Amino acid sequence: MKLKIGNREINWPNALYLVLTPFAAVIGMIWWIKSGSFNWNTVILACLLYLFCQISITAGYHRLFSHRSYNAVWPVRLFFLIFGAAAFEGSAMHWSLDHRNHHNYVDQNERDPYSINKGFFWAHMGWLLFKQNDQVYSEENTKSGDLYSDKLVVWQLHNWVWVGVVVTFVVPTIIGLAWGDALGAMVVAGLVRSVLNHHATFLINSLSHCVGKQTYSDKHTARDNLFTAFLTCGEGYHNYHHEFPSDYRNGVRAWDWDPTKWVIKGLSLVKMTTDLKTIHEEIILRKRTHMREKRLHKKLAGSSFKFFGSTQAQILESLKMKYEKSYQQLAELRMKLQTLSTKYQNKKQAQENKSFVKLELDVLKEQVAQAKYDFQKSVKDWNIMRKRILAYAKS
């Protein structure tokens, strides 16, 4: 049955599952508890499946298949594809292509599939209730090749529904037989867990685009939100991710809650993931500093403190010019180092030339280390002056 709202046709399988399962989950949980079926083994099973499915979405669908922020061996990819299917968020192919459009056209209502500018509910799940343009078979995407050349991704595209049904409902039921709670396991570890996985992921598209801090950029609506990071194994550092989508980390600082990056990094130690992409520290620090400057100016614009045109403003601007100059020097040295490293790795390079290039590399590495130190120190000096100015403004 075709039913349209405006010019959009309802996607009935999606709509029915997304609308009915939360109600069914609540009723199922009430029955499970009131009937005396509550069992900690079932709760543990639900938690494990939640983690497996969430990691498969974050590390698999998102950071691996959508952004290619690292590479993984086939058993790891297969794990992500199986438990990603059990998250019931569609195939990795569809998910990744939609997500790439989201990044390419973020906040553009006509091209961003889940633009927050169309409302919280639309970004959260409303967009999934309607049929979308099929990105999978478009000529442009077919030619791009990376997802289509992965046989496991193509296999999952055609089989994800039955894989999801088996892992979500059949497997928990069978496991639950071991402690006499087969039906409870299906309800709690299957249905309820599926709903929780859905809305944890959906909150990244909705809540993380309207609540939180714009730490690195205000050119898009993405925000860093610790609550969503906790629910999604690290995806909540969304402002960082939109600014640096190729980084395998979302929580870039060591103390940031990002279990997904720990999983990816841990797998790299046993050679199951490779080519982990990261952003240089100075690029990240410069972005943070630019946003701190914007917030400083905004605060002082609304205060009685006479900052603009003052001696303090001139000192701060001078310190900014210093760190910008240090940044440019560091960027140039890194470029030279990369060029020279490529030359050194060239197998056709004569051995005697390699020895000379090796010496040049060692010198350049020392220069990069010194330039990095100079940049970080100049940023630190700028921050000290910024804090002094804020203290003057409050006094």
NUDOVO-936577 format. One record per residue (C-alpha): residue in three letters; residue number from 1; x, y negated, z. Coordinates in Angstrom, 3 decimals. Example, Ala and Ser with C-alpha at 12.3 -4.5 7.8 and 13.67 -1.06 7.14 Angstrom:
# NUDOVO-936577
NODE:r:k:u:v:w
NODE:Ala:1:12.300:4.500:7.800
NODE:Ser:2:13.670:1.060:7.140
//
This chain:
# NUDOVO-936577
NODE:r:k:u:v:w
NODE:Met:1:0.000:0.000:0.000
NODE:Lys:2:1.449:-3.345:-1.085
NODE:Leu:3:0.834:-6.231:1.261
NODE:Lys:4:2.419:-9.643:0.835
NODE:Ile:5:2.858:-12.486:3.280
NODE:Gly:6:3.581:-15.578:1.219
NODE:Asn:7:5.766:-14.327:-1.617
NODE:Arg:8:7.328:-11.498:0.428
NODE:Glu:9:6.256:-7.877:0.317
NODE:Ile:10:6.216:-5.964:3.614
NODE:Asn:11:8.707:-3.120:3.972
NODE:Trp:12:6.335:-0.662:5.647
NODE:Pro:13:8.836:1.953:6.924
NODE:Asn:14:10.982:-0.746:8.518
NODE:Ala:15:8.037:-2.740:9.839
NODE:Leu:16:6.293:0.231:11.439
NODE:Tyr:17:9.456:1.594:13.044
NODE:Leu:18:10.633:-1.772:14.388
NODE:Val:19:7.227:-2.867:15.668
NODE:Leu:20:5.956:0.424:17.120
NODE:Thr:21:9.100:1.932:18.659
NODE:Pro:22:9.472:-0.666:21.464
NODE:Phe:23:5.923:0.069:22.649
NODE:Ala:24:6.475:3.815:22.329
NODE:Ala:25:9.765:3.484:24.256
NODE:Val:26:8.109:1.645:27.158
NODE:Ile:27:5.246:4.184:27.335
NODE:Gly:28:7.745:7.056:27.117
NODE:Met:29:9.900:5.641:29.934
NODE:Ile:30:6.840:5.151:32.194
NODE:Trp:31:5.723:8.733:31.526
NODE:Trp:32:9.232:10.105:32.099
NODE:Ile:33:9.616:8.402:35.479
NODE:Lys:34:6.051:8.929:36.749
NODE:Ser:35:6.003:12.601:35.756
NODE:Gly:36:9.036:13.245:37.979
NODE:Ser:37:11.226:14.119:34.993
NODE:Phe:38:13.894:11.522:35.828
NODE:Asn:39:17.298:13.148:35.459
NODE:Trp:40:20.759:11.577:35.665
NODE:Asn:41:22.086:13.951:33.006
NODE:Thr:42:19.566:12.474:30.586
NODE:Val:43:20.626:8.929:31.530
NODE:Ile:44:24.301:9.799:30.953
NODE:Leu:45:23.446:11.353:27.575
NODE:Ala:46:21.530:8.197:26.593
NODE:Cys:47:24.469:5.992:27.623
NODE:Leu:48:26.938:8.104:25.624
NODE:Leu:49:24.758:8.033:22.511
NODE:Tyr:50:24.272:4.275:22.944
NODE:Leu:51:28.039:3.765:23.047
NODE:Phe:52:28.690:6.113:20.106
NODE:Cys:53:26.076:4.341:17.983
NODE:Gln:54:27.095:0.826:19.021
NODE:Ile:55:30.789:1.460:18.386
NODE:Ser:56:29.857:2.975:15.018
NODE:Ile:57:28.035:-0.234:14.103
NODE:Thr:58:30.696:-2.609:15.439
NODE:Ala:59:33.903:-0.774:14.547
NODE:Gly:60:32.433:1.030:11.542
NODE:Tyr:61:29.629:-0.781:9.720
NODE:His:62:30.931:-4.205:10.718
NODE:Arg:63:34.705:-4.454:11.065
NODE:Leu:64:35.666:-1.536:8.805
NODE:Phe:65:33.099:-1.328:6.009
NODE:Ser:66:31.884:-4.956:5.874
NODE:His:67:35.155:-6.796:6.465
NODE:Arg:68:37.891:-4.230:5.793
NODE:Ser:69:39.787:-5.589:8.797
NODE:Tyr:70:41.605:-2.237:9.070
NODE:Asn:71:41.722:1.186:7.432
NODE:Ala:72:40.672:4.512:8.967
NODE:Val:73:41.176:8.198:8.177
NODE:Trp:74:38.168:10.161:6.925
NODE:Pro:75:37.205:11.853:10.260
NODE:Val:76:36.901:8.411:11.887
NODE:Arg:77:34.870:7.059:8.959
NODE:Leu:78:32.621:10.117:9.066
NODE:Phe:79:32.028:9.657:12.819
NODE:Phe:80:31.029:6.025:12.251
NODE:Leu:81:28.728:6.962:9.381
NODE:Ile:82:26.967:9.727:11.317
NODE:Phe:83:26.374:7.756:14.498
NODE:Gly:84:25.790:4.565:12.520
NODE:Ala:85:22.911:6.378:10.826
NODE:Ala:86:21.613:7.294:14.298
NODE:Ala:87:21.475:3.583:15.177
NODE:Phe:88:18.712:3.361:12.530
NODE:Glu:89:20.006:0.110:11.072
NODE:Gly:90:20.104:1.404:7.519
NODE:Ser:91:22.977:2.758:5.464
NODE:Ala:92:26.512:1.399:5.799
NODE:Met:93:26.277:0.310:2.155
NODE:His:94:23.143:-1.814:2.624
NODE:Trp:95:24.276:-3.129:6.016
NODE:Ser:96:27.688:-4.211:4.719
NODE:Leu:97:26.437:-5.911:1.561
NODE:Asp:98:23.789:-7.834:3.515
NODE:His:99:26.407:-8.847:6.053
NODE:Arg:100:28.820:-10.053:3.386
NODE:Asn:101:26.052:-12.272:2.030
NODE:His:102:25.475:-13.578:5.549
NODE:His:103:29.129:-14.660:5.782
NODE:Asn:104:29.334:-16.019:2.258
NODE:Tyr:105:26.185:-18.148:2.646
NODE:Val:106:25.818:-18.545:6.418
NODE:Asp:107:22.936:-20.842:7.452
NODE:Gln:108:21.740:-21.259:3.845
NODE:Asn:109:18.056:-20.331:4.017
NODE:Glu:110:17.780:-19.044:0.469
NODE:Arg:111:20.918:-16.877:0.396
NODE:Asp:112:21.755:-15.932:4.006
NODE:Pro:113:19.556:-12.841:4.645
NODE:Tyr:114:19.128:-13.698:8.331
NODE:Ser:115:19.664:-17.439:8.507
NODE:Ile:116:19.018:-18.791:12.022
NODE:Asn:117:17.663:-21.956:10.386
NODE:Lys:118:14.551:-19.958:9.488
NODE:Gly:119:13.842:-19.370:13.156
NODE:Phe:120:14.967:-17.143:16.028
NODE:Phe:121:12.518:-14.324:15.237
NODE:Trp:122:13.452:-14.289:11.543
NODE:Ala:123:17.174:-13.981:12.325
NODE:His:124:16.527:-11.413:15.059
NODE:Met:125:14.331:-8.961:13.139
NODE:Gly:126:11.767:-10.780:10.991
NODE:Trp:127:13.920:-10.488:7.870
NODE:Leu:128:13.891:-6.682:8.208
NODE:Leu:129:10.093:-6.508:8.023
NODE:Phe:130:10.150:-7.505:4.353
NODE:Lys:131:11.662:-6.019:1.220
NODE:Gln:132:14.943:-7.626:0.249
NODE:Asn:133:16.720:-7.879:-3.077
NODE:Asp:134:18.521:-4.575:-3.555
NODE:Gln:135:22.194:-5.488:-3.315
NODE:Val:136:23.345:-1.886:-3.716
NODE:Tyr:137:22.610:-1.555:-7.404
NODE:Ser:138:23.386:-5.115:-8.512
NODE:Glu:139:26.000:-5.322:-11.258
NODE:Glu:140:28.147:-7.769:-9.269
NODE:Asn:141:28.426:-5.469:-6.240
NODE:Thr:142:28.874:-2.281:-8.276
NODE:Lys:143:31.900:-3.842:-9.954
NODE:Ser:144:33.435:-4.897:-6.616
NODE:Gly:145:34.102:-1.252:-5.958
NODE:Asp:146:35.456:-0.886:-2.421
NODE:Leu:147:32.287:0.584:-0.860
NODE:Tyr:148:31.352:2.512:-3.989
NODE:Ser:149:34.768:4.170:-4.193
NODE:Asp:150:34.379:5.612:-0.669
NODE:Lys:151:32.677:8.974:-1.214
NODE:Leu:152:31.598:9.200:2.422
NODE:Val:153:29.849:5.824:2.256
NODE:Val:154:28.059:6.886:-0.943
NODE:Trp:155:27.079:10.225:0.636
NODE:Gln:156:25.651:8.431:3.676
NODE:Leu:157:23.725:6.012:1.432
NODE:His:158:21.660:8.933:0.145
NODE:Asn:159:21.441:10.929:3.378
NODE:Trp:160:21.373:8.494:6.285
NODE:Val:161:17.668:8.947:7.113
NODE:Trp:162:17.783:12.683:7.797
NODE:Val:163:21.175:12.341:9.521
NODE:Gly:164:19.686:9.642:11.756
NODE:Val:165:16.623:11.746:12.590
NODE:Val:166:18.739:14.782:13.495
NODE:Val:167:21.206:12.869:15.683
NODE:Thr:168:18.572:10.632:17.298
NODE:Phe:169:15.799:13.140:18.025
NODE:Val:170:16.858:16.746:17.374
NODE:Val:171:20.319:16.778:19.007
NODE:Pro:172:19.236:15.130:22.324
NODE:Thr:173:16.277:17.520:22.552
NODE:Ile:174:18.545:20.554:22.186
NODE:Ile:175:21.113:19.166:24.657
NODE:Gly:176:18.330:18.326:27.142
NODE:Leu:177:17.348:22.007:27.257
NODE:Ala:178:20.548:22.621:29.242
NODE:Trp:179:19.059:20.868:32.297
NODE:Gly:180:15.381:21.445:31.566
NODE:Asp:181:14.540:17.973:30.232
NODE:Ala:182:14.283:18.460:26.476
NODE:Leu:183:11.350:16.080:25.953
NODE:Gly:184:12.814:13.473:28.314
NODE:Ala:185:16.130:13.592:26.473
NODE:Met:186:14.352:13.018:23.157
NODE:Val:187:12.459:10.043:24.605
NODE:Val:188:15.266:8.403:26.610
NODE:Ala:189:18.432:9.341:24.670
NODE:Gly:190:16.595:9.210:21.350
NODE:Leu:191:13.752:6.703:21.182
NODE:Val:192:14.644:4.297:24.027
NODE:Arg:193:18.334:4.327:23.108
NODE:Ser:194:17.472:3.571:19.481
NODE:Val:195:15.435:0.506:20.495
NODE:Leu:196:18.254:-0.756:22.732
NODE:Asn:197:20.810:-0.330:19.920
NODE:His:198:18.533:-2.265:17.590
NODE:His:199:18.008:-5.298:19.752
NODE:Ala:200:21.584:-5.453:21.013
NODE:Thr:201:22.765:-5.769:17.399
NODE:Phe:202:19.901:-8.085:16.432
NODE:Leu:203:20.851:-10.509:19.229
NODE:Ile:204:24.136:-11.201:17.425
NODE:Asn:205:22.157:-12.563:14.468
NODE:Ser:206:19.768:-14.559:16.659
NODE:Leu:207:21.040:-15.457:20.149
NODE:Ser:208:24.698:-15.713:19.102
NODE:His:209:23.707:-18.248:16.461
NODE:Cys:210:21.954:-20.617:18.866
NODE:Val:211:23.293:-20.102:22.420
NODE:Gly:212:26.955:-20.267:23.423
NODE:Lys:213:30.131:-22.206:22.798
NODE:Gln:214:31.523:-23.278:19.435
NODE:Thr:215:35.128:-22.635:20.407
NODE:Tyr:216:36.789:-22.725:16.988
NODE:Ser:217:34.415:-24.509:14.616
NODE:Asp:218:31.117:-26.398:14.452
NODE:Lys:219:30.762:-26.041:10.688
NODE:His:220:28.362:-23.098:11.182
NODE:Thr:221:25.859:-22.063:13.838
NODE:Ala:222:27.789:-19.026:15.164
NODE:Arg:223:28.612:-19.198:18.878
NODE:Asp:224:30.662:-17.274:21.419
NODE:Asn:225:28.282:-15.569:23.848
NODE:Leu:226:29.539:-13.278:26.628
NODE:Phe:227:26.115:-11.685:27.228
NODE:Thr:228:25.856:-10.407:23.651
NODE:Ala:229:29.530:-9.368:23.762
NODE:Phe:230:28.727:-7.116:26.725
NODE:Leu:231:25.706:-5.536:24.998
NODE:Thr:232:27.499:-4.898:21.699
NODE:Cys:233:30.974:-3.776:22.781
NODE:Gly:234:32.577:-7.095:21.882
NODE:Glu:235:30.631:-8.620:18.997
NODE:Gly:236:29.510:-11.681:20.957
NODE:Tyr:237:32.628:-13.752:20.222
NODE:His:238:30.766:-14.774:17.135
NODE:Asn:239:32.191:-18.235:16.566
NODE:Tyr:240:35.655:-16.698:16.385
NODE:His:241:34.424:-13.959:14.064
NODE:His:242:32.810:-16.373:11.598
NODE:Glu:243:35.967:-18.447:11.534
NODE:Phe:244:38.297:-15.426:11.157
NODE:Pro:245:36.216:-12.528:9.750
NODE:Ser:246:39.250:-10.555:8.557
NODE:Asp:247:40.603:-10.111:12.127
NODE:Tyr:248:39.921:-6.631:13.574
NODE:Arg:249:39.386:-8.339:16.950
NODE:Asn:250:36.436:-10.487:17.976
NODE:Gly:251:37.578:-11.180:21.515
NODE:Val:252:41.065:-12.324:20.602
NODE:Arg:253:42.381:-12.988:24.120
NODE:Ala:254:43.678:-10.059:26.169
NODE:Trp:255:40.954:-10.475:28.815
NODE:Asp:256:38.049:-10.881:26.369
NODE:Trp:257:35.419:-8.128:26.638
NODE:Asp:258:35.884:-6.373:23.298
NODE:Pro:259:35.921:-2.554:23.705
NODE:Thr:260:35.689:-2.211:19.928
NODE:Lys:261:39.140:-3.743:19.435
NODE:Trp:262:40.502:-1.385:22.125
NODE:Val:263:39.050:1.613:20.289
NODE:Ile:264:40.522:0.466:16.958
NODE:Lys:265:43.891:-0.282:18.544
NODE:Gly:266:43.869:3.010:20.477
NODE:Leu:267:43.172:4.980:17.308
NODE:Ser:268:46.074:3.193:15.620
NODE:Leu:269:48.446:4.629:18.234
NODE:Val:270:47.651:8.127:16.920
NODE:Lys:271:47.722:6.957:13.261
NODE:Met:272:43.952:7.310:12.769
NODE:Thr:273:43.586:3.620:11.981
NODE:Thr:274:46.116:1.538:10.049
NODE:Asp:275:46.684:-1.934:8.598
NODE:Leu:276:45.049:-3.748:11.517
NODE:Lys:277:44.630:-7.346:10.360
NODE:Thr:278:45.170:-10.230:12.777
NODE:Ile:279:45.365:-14.012:12.571
NODE:His:280:48.555:-15.806:13.621
NODE:Glu:281:48.333:-17.319:17.110
NODE:Glu:282:49.153:-20.839:15.945
NODE:Ile:283:46.210:-20.877:13.501
NODE:Ile:284:43.838:-19.854:16.305
NODE:Leu:285:45.356:-22.342:18.767
NODE:Arg:286:45.136:-25.193:16.262
NODE:Lys:287:41.421:-24.490:15.673
NODE:Arg:288:40.739:-24.425:19.432
NODE:Thr:289:42.626:-27.697:19.864
NODE:His:290:40.689:-29.424:17.077
NODE:Met:291:37.409:-28.463:18.769
NODE:Arg:292:38.699:-29.691:22.138
NODE:Glu:293:39.487:-33.008:20.484
NODE:Lys:294:35.950:-33.238:19.085
NODE:Arg:295:34.423:-32.504:22.484
NODE:Leu:296:36.727:-35.075:24.113
NODE:His:297:35.638:-37.804:21.710
NODE:Lys:298:31.996:-36.880:22.209
NODE:Lys:299:32.312:-37.114:26.000
NODE:Leu:300:34.168:-40.415:25.922
NODE:Ala:301:31.764:-41.960:23.398
NODE:Gly:302:29.004:-41.738:25.987
NODE:Ser:303:31.092:-42.959:28.944
NODE:Ser:304:32.042:-46.424:30.182
NODE:Phe:305:35.748:-45.576:29.904
NODE:Lys:306:37.445:-47.734:27.249
NODE:Phe:307:39.340:-45.047:25.386
NODE:Phe:308:39.119:-45.894:21.706
NODE:Gly:309:41.964:-48.219:20.735
NODE:Ser:310:43.560:-47.917:24.177
NODE:Thr:311:47.160:-46.966:24.984
NODE:Gln:312:45.956:-43.505:26.047
NODE:Ala:313:44.296:-43.013:22.648
NODE:Gln:314:47.529:-43.979:20.877
NODE:Ile:315:49.570:-41.548:22.981
NODE:Leu:316:47.083:-38.749:22.320
NODE:Glu:317:47.142:-39.453:18.576
NODE:Ser:318:50.949:-39.462:18.610
NODE:Leu:319:50.987:-36.083:20.355
NODE:Lys:320:48.498:-34.778:17.800
NODE:Met:321:50.733:-35.871:14.923
NODE:Lys:322:53.597:-34.075:16.635
NODE:Tyr:323:51.777:-30.755:16.946
NODE:Glu:324:50.412:-31.034:13.399
NODE:Lys:325:53.945:-31.557:12.103
NODE:Ser:326:55.165:-28.569:14.146
NODE:Tyr:327:52.304:-26.495:12.725
NODE:Gln:328:53.226:-27.359:9.135
NODE:Gln:329:56.884:-26.494:9.753
NODE:Leu:330:55.889:-23.158:11.264
NODE:Ala:331:53.545:-22.394:8.344
NODE:Glu:332:56.319:-23.115:5.826
NODE:Leu:333:58.788:-20.894:7.701
NODE:Arg:334:56.258:-18.055:7.872
NODE:Met:335:55.738:-18.318:4.107
NODE:Lys:336:59.496:-18.104:3.510
NODE:Leu:337:59.725:-15.145:5.889
NODE:Gln:338:56.931:-13.308:4.076
NODE:Thr:339:58.558:-13.917:0.676
NODE:Leu:340:61.946:-12.751:1.922
NODE:Ser:341:60.433:-9.665:3.616
NODE:Thr:342:58.822:-8.652:0.318
NODE:Lys:343:62.170:-9.097:-1.424
NODE:Tyr:344:63.917:-6.961:1.215
NODE:Gln:345:61.348:-4.163:0.860
NODE:Asn:346:61.737:-4.096:-2.909
NODE:Lys:347:63.170:-0.660:-3.750
NODE:Lys:348:64.845:-2.034:-6.889
NODE:Gln:349:66.881:-4.488:-4.846
NODE:Ala:350:70.585:-3.655:-4.932
NODE:Gln:351:72.034:-2.427:-1.639
NODE:Glu:352:74.622:-5.222:-1.357
NODE:Asn:353:71.889:-7.828:-1.932
NODE:Lys:354:69.775:-6.138:0.726
NODE:Ser:355:72.477:-6.670:3.323
NODE:Phe:356:72.549:-10.382:2.526
NODE:Val:357:68.738:-10.605:2.578
NODE:Lys:358:68.710:-8.808:5.952
NODE:Leu:359:70.976:-11.492:7.412
NODE:Glu:360:68.723:-14.181:5.971
NODE:Leu:361:65.706:-12.434:7.503
NODE:Asp:362:67.276:-12.417:10.961
NODE:Val:363:68.008:-16.152:10.725
NODE:Leu:364:64.479:-16.916:9.524
NODE:Lys:365:62.917:-14.855:12.341
NODE:Glu:366:64.834:-16.911:14.892
NODE:Gln:367:63.686:-20.120:13.195
NODE:Val:368:60.067:-18.913:13.234
NODE:Ala:369:60.323:-18.053:16.936
NODE:Gln:370:61.725:-21.511:17.707
NODE:Ala:371:59.106:-23.265:15.557
NODE:Lys:372:56.369:-21.278:17.283
NODE:Tyr:373:57.697:-22.355:20.684
NODE:Asp:374:57.876:-26.008:19.572
NODE:Phe:375:54.286:-25.900:18.295
NODE:Gln:376:52.920:-24.312:21.468
NODE:Lys:377:54.792:-26.842:23.618
NODE:Ser:378:53.506:-29.800:21.613
NODE:Val:379:49.924:-28.481:21.926
NODE:Lys:380:50.465:-28.056:25.674
NODE:Asp:381:51.673:-31.672:25.923
NODE:Trp:382:48.560:-32.818:24.016
NODE:Asn:383:46.301:-30.839:26.366
NODE:Ile:384:47.951:-32.324:29.456
NODE:Met:385:47.280:-35.819:28.115
NODE:Arg:386:43.680:-34.835:27.243
NODE:Lys:387:43.074:-33.696:30.839
NODE:Arg:388:44.565:-36.926:32.196
NODE:Ile:389:42.263:-38.992:30.008
NODE:Leu:390:39.231:-36.998:31.183
NODE:Ala:391:40.319:-37.561:34.781
NODE:Tyr:392:40.644:-41.331:34.150
NODE:Ala:393:37.173:-41.368:32.596
NODE:Lys:394:35.630:-39.731:35.672
NODE:Ser:395:37.341:-42.017:38.158
//
